[in-house]
Amino acid sequence: MKIEYDPERDLLYIYFAEPGEKSAETVTIKPGVYADFNKDGKLIGIEVIDAKEIMGEKIEFKLPELSIA
């Protein structure tokens, strides 16, 4: 998974596949939030336009640390 945020365009994209994988279908979740699926129907990404408006003024992600044994 890869997360990119462009503050100039206020655009957030979450990749669940390799960046650059082609979307075969885009579904509107709600205005400004879109889910991209590949030709096999697998979710490959989520795009949020006007991210600050949709998610709140502060864009911040906290992910748990993985412990490798």
N, CA and C of each residue as an Amber inpcrd file, in Angstrom:
protein
   207
   0.8470000  -1.1700000   0.0000000   0.0000000   0.0000000   0.0000000
   0.8950000   1.2370000   0.0000000   0.4890000   2.2270000  -0.7670000
   1.2250000   3.4800000  -0.8460000   0.2090000   4.6150000  -0.7610000
   0.5430000   5.6520000  -0.0190000  -0.3440000   6.8070000   0.1370000
   0.3850000   8.0420000  -0.3660000  -0.2760000   8.8000000  -1.2460000
   0.2880000  10.0520000  -1.7500000  -0.7110000  11.1760000  -1.5040000
  -0.1840000  12.3170000  -1.1240000  -1.0180000  13.5040000  -0.9470000
  -0.3600000  14.6690000  -1.6580000  -1.1000000  15.3470000  -2.5050000
  -0.6260000  16.5300000  -3.2200000  -1.3070000  17.7450000  -2.5880000
  -0.5830000  18.5070000  -1.7520000  -1.2050000  19.6420000  -1.0670000
  -1.6140000  20.7770000  -2.0080000  -0.9290000  20.9170000  -3.1330000
  -1.2910000  21.9850000  -4.0680000  -2.6470000  21.7250000  -4.7150000
  -2.8970000  20.4690000  -5.0610000  -4.1870000  20.1160000  -5.6700000
  -5.1730000  19.5740000  -4.6350000  -4.7110000  19.4000000  -3.3770000
  -5.5180000  18.8370000  -2.2950000  -6.1090000  17.5000000  -2.7230000
  -5.2330000  16.6360000  -3.2310000  -5.6280000  15.3500000  -3.7730000
  -4.9170000  14.2380000  -3.0080000  -5.6850000  13.2720000  -2.5320000
  -5.1480000  12.1310000  -1.8020000  -5.4080000  10.8720000  -2.6280000
  -4.3940000  10.0200000  -2.7630000  -4.5880000   8.7530000  -3.4580000
  -3.9580000   7.6470000  -2.6250000  -4.7250000   6.5900000  -2.4080000
  -4.2420000   5.4140000  -1.6800000  -4.1590000   4.2710000  -2.6870000
  -2.9470000   3.7630000  -2.8840000  -2.7030000   2.6650000  -3.8210000
  -2.7590000   1.3360000  -3.0630000  -3.5290000   0.3910000  -3.5730000
  -3.5510000  -0.9650000  -3.0390000  -2.8610000  -1.9290000  -3.9940000
  -2.4550000  -1.4260000  -5.1310000  -1.7120000  -2.1960000  -6.1370000
  -0.4920000  -1.3550000  -6.4930000   0.3060000  -1.8400000  -7.4110000
   1.4710000  -1.0810000  -7.8390000   1.0190000   0.2100000  -8.5280000
   1.6170000   1.3550000  -8.1740000   1.2760000   2.5960000  -8.8770000
   1.4540000   2.4090000 -10.3790000   0.5100000   2.8920000 -11.1280000
   0.5650000   2.7650000 -12.5730000  -0.3260000   1.6660000 -13.1190000
  -0.8270000   0.7780000 -12.2370000  -1.7520000  -0.2550000 -12.7190000
  -3.0030000   0.4320000 -13.2450000  -3.4620000  -0.0050000 -14.3880000
  -4.5790000   0.6430000 -15.0650000  -5.9100000   0.2950000 -14.4090000
  -6.7330000   1.3160000 -14.2710000  -8.0830000   1.1390000 -13.7550000
  -9.0200000   0.7890000 -14.9010000  -9.8440000  -0.2400000 -14.7070000
 -10.8370000  -0.6200000 -15.7080000 -12.1990000  -0.0260000 -15.3690000
 -12.3930000   0.3140000 -14.0890000 -13.6740000   0.8710000 -13.6520000
 -13.4310000   1.7820000 -12.4560000 -14.1080000   2.9040000 -12.4490000
 -14.0750000   3.8260000 -11.3150000 -15.4930000   3.9840000 -10.8040000
 -15.6540000   3.7840000  -9.4930000 -16.9660000   3.8810000  -8.8560000
 -16.9550000   5.0810000  -7.9190000 -17.9890000   5.9250000  -8.0150000
 -18.1180000   7.0580000  -7.1140000 -18.6850000   6.5630000  -5.7920000
 -17.9120000   6.7260000  -4.7260000 -18.3640000   6.3430000  -3.3880000
 -19.2730000   7.4360000  -2.8450000 -18.8390000   8.6620000  -2.9970000
 -19.5960000   9.8740000  -2.7150000 -18.9130000  10.9720000  -3.4960000
 -19.5440000  12.1080000  -3.7050000 -18.8730000  13.1600000  -4.4850000
 -17.4780000  13.4590000  -3.9280000 -16.4830000  13.3340000  -4.7830000
 -15.0990000  13.5970000  -4.3970000 -14.3290000  12.3790000  -3.9290000
 -14.9920000  11.2270000  -3.7800000 -14.3190000   9.9990000  -3.3400000
 -14.6050000   8.9070000  -4.3660000 -13.5210000   8.3610000  -4.9350000
 -13.6590000   7.4040000  -6.0310000 -12.8270000   6.1620000  -5.7600000
 -13.3810000   5.0060000  -6.0860000 -12.6730000   3.7360000  -5.9490000
 -12.3470000   3.2160000  -7.3430000 -11.0950000   2.8450000  -7.5560000
 -10.6370000   2.3130000  -8.8350000 -10.4800000   0.7990000  -8.7300000
 -10.9650000   0.0940000  -9.7520000 -10.8870000  -1.3590000  -9.8110000
 -10.1900000  -1.7810000 -11.0970000  -9.4370000  -2.8740000 -11.0450000
  -8.7860000  -3.3750000 -12.2550000  -9.7700000  -4.2320000 -13.0540000
  -9.3100000  -4.8170000 -14.1340000 -10.1930000  -5.5860000 -15.0200000
 -10.7470000  -6.8360000 -14.3510000 -10.1100000  -7.2980000 -13.2700000
 -10.5850000  -8.4770000 -12.5390000 -11.5070000  -8.1050000 -11.3790000
 -11.7920000  -6.8170000 -11.2200000 -12.6750000  -6.3630000 -10.1540000
 -11.9940000  -6.1500000  -8.8140000 -10.6610000  -6.1980000  -8.7980000
  -9.8990000  -6.0000000  -7.5660000  -9.7240000  -4.5040000  -7.3060000
  -9.9500000  -4.0750000  -6.0620000  -9.7400000  -2.6810000  -5.6720000
  -8.2610000  -2.3570000  -5.7730000  -7.9240000  -1.3400000  -6.5780000
  -6.5100000  -0.9860000  -6.7440000  -6.1870000   0.3900000  -6.1750000
  -7.2100000   1.1980000  -5.8740000  -6.9170000   2.5110000  -5.3090000
  -8.1640000   3.2910000  -4.9500000  -7.9610000   4.2730000  -4.0990000
  -9.0160000   5.2020000  -3.7020000  -8.4730000   6.6110000  -3.8790000
  -9.2490000   7.4470000  -4.5520000  -8.8710000   8.8380000  -4.7880000
  -9.8370000   9.7470000  -4.0340000  -9.2790000  10.7430000  -3.3550000
 -10.0910000  11.7180000  -2.6360000  -9.7240000  13.1000000  -3.1580000
 -10.6880000  13.7430000  -3.8040000 -10.5090000  15.0970000  -4.3260000
 -11.0220000  16.0680000  -3.2700000 -10.3440000  17.2030000  -3.1100000
 -10.6550000  18.1490000  -2.0240000 -10.5870000  17.4250000  -0.6850000
  -9.4470000  16.7770000  -0.4570000  -9.2570000  15.9100000   0.6990000
  -9.4760000  16.6310000   2.0290000  -9.0140000  17.8650000   2.1510000
  -9.1820000  18.5860000   3.4190000 -10.6550000  18.8190000   3.7320000
 -11.4400000  19.0770000   2.7080000 -12.8700000  19.2830000   2.9050000
 -13.5540000  17.9840000   3.3410000 -13.1540000  16.8740000   2.7460000
 -13.7920000  15.5920000   3.0320000 -13.2660000  14.9640000   4.3160000
 -11.9550000  15.0610000   4.5550000 -11.3430000  14.3710000   5.6900000
 -11.0670000  15.2700000   6.8850000 -11.2130000  16.5520000   6.7260000
 -10.8620000  17.4730000   7.7980000  -9.6180000  18.2460000   7.4200000
  -9.3850000  19.3230000   8.0870000  -8.3060000  20.2460000   7.7170000
  -6.9220000  19.6090000   7.8190000  -6.7150000  18.7070000   8.7680000
  -5.3890000  18.1190000   8.9680000  -5.3560000  16.7120000   8.3710000
  -4.5140000  16.5240000   7.3720000  -4.3470000  15.2160000   6.7550000
  -3.1730000  14.5290000   7.4540000  -3.4580000  13.4750000   8.1840000
  -2.4190000  12.7750000   8.9240000  -2.7850000  11.3020000   9.0180000
  -1.7880000  10.4470000   8.8430000  -2.0020000   9.0050000   8.9350000
  -1.0340000   8.4330000   9.9420000  -1.5410000   7.5820000  10.8010000
  -0.6940000   6.8660000  11.7460000  -0.8830000   5.3890000  11.4880000
   0.2110000   4.7380000  11.1610000   0.1710000   3.2980000  10.9080000
   0.9510000   2.5910000  11.9970000   0.4480000   1.4360000  12.4350000
   1.1630000   0.7080000  13.4820000   2.4960000   0.1870000  12.9600000
   3.4590000   0.1450000  13.8560000   4.7590000  -0.4140000  13.4870000
   4.6750000  -1.9200000  13.5150000   5.3290000  -2.5440000  12.5650000
   5.3640000  -3.9940000  12.5140000   6.6060000  -4.4890000  13.2480000
   6.4260000  -5.5130000  14.0460000   7.5950000  -6.1200000  14.6760000
   7.8820000  -7.4200000  13.9390000   9.0940000  -7.5390000  13.4920000
   9.5060000  -8.7210000  12.7430000  10.3060000  -9.6020000  13.6840000
   9.7980000 -10.7990000  13.8760000  10.4590000 -11.7240000  14.8120000
  11.4230000 -12.6260000  14.1100000
